[in-house]
Amino acid sequence: MGLLRSESLFLPHRVWKVKFIGESVDDCGGGYSESIAEMCEELQNGSLPLLIPTPDSRDDLDGVQRSYLLNPSARSQVHIEMFKFLGILIGVAIRTGSPLALNLAEPVWKQLSGECLSFEDIMGVDRGFLPKLNYIRELDLNEEGLDMPFTILSSDNVEKQLVENYSKISCENRGEYLKLALKYRLYEFDQQIAAVREGMAKVVPVPLLIFFSSFELETMVCGSPQIPVDSLKAITSYKNVDVNEPLVRWFWDVLEDFTSLERSLFLRFVWGRARLPRTAADFRGRDFVFQVLDKFSPPNMYLPESYTCFFMLKMPRYTSRLILREKLKYAIHFCKSIDSDEYARVDLTGDHAEA
């Protein structure tokens, strides 16, 4: 974080330039977007210790979408500096309108906006918390053989001693245990939240965030996880193809049929980002360019090309909707990262096709 100068944080579009080792990327914006997408991916795939799945999503409860909390056990100075850098990323996303693909749980957004958590917020990410408290509240602690330690499981599933002067729960200290257990879960992320807000404060006026709801803050930072095809259509320009040609119609039909994940992968493929900006103004006048190239012959043997710096897709003139769908799905799943070292460009005929 010390390598970032304060003045660079206020640049209009990006705060660093990217050079990927082993790749010949000339970063005109696509490399920068790709670097942030990679950071968001690493934050949520277990490569870094900063985020943890909520207890509900960790336990794979039915109907629970995976979302993340700040890790209350990440307390070292290195971790705190990393949380500050996360705050800088969040602040830059707010200022530039370039969304981050982060699935943070609602309690995190509430605390980042300056709100206090409530019991309902805990229940929103850990459905088992109330039953555990009720079990202890109603338990006959006079029964012989019971040995209930005066501890609680943190959100990252670590047993924490609540106080030093009690080792076990008894009838006399049960009420204090219930209060301390609730207090612990309400404030267990305070140190990490403070570090993230400190990072955000380097880019945006953090005290003003209290005027935004948690949902509004999340939208400012992350945009929408849904990628509406109509929004993409509205900013699309076409080259070497008429908008009414079958190839264009096939393309939009295939994109409509994609799942939310596949649309996100498509956006990553053509723009280096996983989400669309929150408003049309945040596109900053940039169109999505759909260009058809006739140099591919035979076209069905080639993958589409993408130029993330220019938000551009170059499509061979495929002969059917099915071929277009197969080639595009292969490209977004297996060529989602920026590639200019030609490891993924060899077509079936022995020539080259960019992906």
Disulfide bonds with the S-S distance in Angstrom:
none
